Every structure is written in structure tokens, then in C-alpha cells.
Amino acid sequence: MAKNIAVSDDVYELLRRVKLPGESFSDVIRRGLKHGTRLSDIRGSRTISKEDWAKVRRTIRDSEAVTQKKLEKMYH
């Protein structure tokens, strides 16, 4: 049984952007809840500031460097 829900225009736009061909909005929501949202899903949606995006990129880069050092210690 289907239920109607209301979402704001910006949420509708986000859902529309990540909707795959042949997918319903219910499918989009289900997929997002089941698998979590990836950063790439919101790229270009202006839901994150450029400054915050730069912080995220630095954090990822720093995390990769730490992981690389740990791996080098384990295998050298």
C-alpha cells in the first residue's frame, strides 16, 4: 500500500538527482537507507560548502596516508 509524504523542494531535487533510470522515488529512498549515502551522491547538490568539502578531502587523504604507513610496517 502506498503512502504519500511531503518533502521540501531541495530534498526532492536531491532524490531526483540520484534516481536511476527505471527507479521509483521509493526505490531511491530504500537504496539510500539500506546502503547509506555516499559523498558522490551529493556532489554538486550544494548540500556541503566548498570549505567543508575541502576538509573532507583532507581527512580522506590523511586517513589514506595513515593506512599506507600501517601497511608498510606490516609488510616490510
RAGIQUI-V609430 format. One record per residue. N is the residue number from 0. RES is the residue in one small letter. SS is DSSP state (helix for helix, strand for strand, loop for the rest). PHI is phi as a letter, one per 20 degrees, with the letter a starting at -180 (999 if undefined). Layout:
# RAGIQUI-V609430
n=[N:N]
res=[RES:RES]
ss=[SS:SS]
phi=[PHI:PHI]
This chain:
# RAGIQUI-V609430
n=[0:1:2:3:4:5:6:7:8:9:10:11:12:13:14:15:16:17:18:19:20:21:22:23:24:25:26:27:28:29:30:31:32:33:34:35:36:37:38:39:40:41:42:43:44:45:46:47:48:49:50:51:52:53:54:55:56:57:58:59:60:61:62:63:64:65:66:67:68:69:70:71:72:73:74:75]
res=[m:a:k:n:i:a:v:s:d:d:v:y:e:l:l:r:r:v:k:l:p:g:e:s:f:s:d:v:i:r:r:g:l:k:h:g:t:r:l:s:d:i:r:g:s:r:t:i:s:k:e:d:w:a:k:v:r:r:t:i:r:d:s:e:a:v:t:q:k:k:l:e:k:m:y:h]
ss=[loop:loop:loop:loop:loop:loop:loop:loop:helix:helix:helix:helix:helix:helix:helix:helix:helix:helix:loop:loop:loop:loop:loop:loop:helix:helix:helix:helix:helix:helix:helix:helix:helix:helix:helix:loop:loop:loop:helix:helix:helix:helix:loop:loop:loop:loop:loop:loop:loop:helix:helix:helix:helix:helix:helix:helix:helix:helix:helix:helix:helix:helix:helix:helix:helix:helix:helix:helix:helix:helix:helix:helix:helix:helix:helix:loop]
phi=[999:e:c:e:c:d:c:f:g:f:f:g:f:f:f:f:f:e:f:e:g:m:e:e:f:f:f:f:f:g:f:f:f:f:d:m:e:e:g:f:f:d:g:n:e:m:e:c:f:f:f:f:f:f:f:f:f:f:f:f:f:f:f:f:f:f:f:g:f:f:f:f:f:f:d:c]
